[in-house]
C-alpha cells in the first residue's frame, strides 16, 4: 500500500510455517463464521448479543494475524484498519463497530478465506512433505503464498482508491472547518482592532487637536490636562494592541517554543500547575500554535469550571505524534461539546489530522489529551520542566 | 552613572538616550543588536544596562538572555529589561539570575519619565522593580503557606514593594502614613522568616519569596 520495504521478506520455510498456521486458523475461522451466524440469529432473544460481543474480538485478532502474515509476505506492513472505539457504553461501541465497513468485510472474508486457505496451505505442505516433490515446492511456494497474501489484502485492507476517497472526505470536512475558523478569527481581529486601538487612536488625535487649540486660546492648564488624557489613551491603545498580538501569535511562543510558552501559561494560572515537557525538537510553527491555543483553552476551562486545587501538563513526542495532556484534580464532568472553545480547538487540530479527547468522570479528575501527528525540527529549544 | 543601552528601534533608542541623558545618566554604548550588546557588556566601565528583550538577529529574547548572561559573568550587575509585553516566566528567570539589581518593565512605562528614571536608579542601587502587570498576575494567584499568613493589606504592600516603590511612595499610594507602611513591612519580614541584614536585601528577598522563585 505504502512504499514497499524490502527488508527481510520471509524465506520458503517461513512461508511454509505460515501455511501450517493458516491451515489451523482456517478451522477456527469456520467455527467463528458459524458463531457469527448463530449469534446474529439469536440477537432477537438477546443471547446473541453476548455471543457477538465475544466473537468480534477473536475475529479481529484472527484477521490481524493474517494482515501481519500478508504484510510480511508482501513486504509492506498492513496495519489494522478498524475505526477507533469511542469511549462510552456498550451500545455506543456497538454502533461504531456495526458502522465500520471493515467489520462486514471481515465477515465476508471469514466465509471465503477458509476454502482458499485450506487449499493453498495443503498444496504447500504436501509438496514439502512428499520428498520427491520438494523441487516443485521450491518453485511454487513463494508465488502461491504471495497470491494468498494478496487475496487477504484485497479483503482485509482498503484499496488505494478507497483510502484516498476516505482521505478526501476527511480533508474536505476539515478544510471547510478551517476556512470557517479562519474567517471567524479575522472578523474577531478586525473587531478587536476597530473597537480597541483604532478607537483610542482617534480619541488620542482628538485630545491632541484640542490641546493644540487650547494653546492658541492661551489656556495652558486645559492643554496640559488634555495632553495628560492623551497619554493615558496612548497607554490604553498600546495595551489593546498587546492583547491583539497575544491572540494572534504569543511572543513567548516565538521566543521559547511550545515547552516554554506552555510553562508561561502554567505560571500565569491562579492554581499551581506543574509542567513536564520533553520534546526533542520543535514542531512546525502552525502545529505549535494550534497546540498552544488548545492548552490555553484547557487551562482557561480548568480555571473557570473545574474548582481544581492543582493542575498538570505533560508534553511528549513519540512515534511521530505530539501529545499534550492537561489534567486537573477538580470536580470532573467536563463536556467538550458544551462550549464553543473546545470545538474550536478540535477544528484547529483537525486541520493537522490532530485529535482532542476528554476523560472527565463525575468527581474528577479531568484529563484532556491533544494529539497531532507531526515531525520535529532539530533540537533547538531548551527543555523546561518543574513545578510552576 | 554609565549605562549600556540596547534598543533596535532607532526612534525609541534616540528617545531613551535623550531621556536618560537628560536625567543625569551617561550612555556609554547604545547598540541595536545582540552581537554589539555582548561586546558592550564586556566594557568594565559600564555600571548598569537598559535592555530591550527583542533584538536582532532573531527578534526573540536576546536581550533577556544577554541580561542573564552578564549577571552570571558579573554578579550583581544591574540590569533593567524593557519589553513590549511582560511574561511572569521571564520575570522569574531574571530574578533567579542573582539577588536584586534587576528591573522588568513594559516599554510604555517609559512615558512616565520620573517613575521610569527612578526605577533605573533603584535597580542600579540594588533594588527590584517589577512591572505592575507582573505583580497583578501574582496577586491573582491562590497563595500557599507561608504567604497565606499575610493580611490582604500586607500582600498589597508586598506587591508595591515588588514594583520597586519606596516606603514613601507606598504610603502615598495606600493613603496611609509612612510609619504604618514600615510597620506592615516589618510584619511581612517576620512572617516570611527573613533574617536581618541590609534592608534592601530583605526587601528583595521578600519579593522573591512572594514570587516563589
Interface residues (C-beta under 8 A of the other chain):
Chain A: X231 X234 X235 X238 X239 X242 X245 X246 X251 X252 X254 X255 X256 X260 X263 X264 X267 X268 X269 X270 X271 X272
Chain B: X54 X59 X60 X61 X84 X85 X87 X88 X89 X90 X92 X108 X111 X137 X140 X141 X142 X144
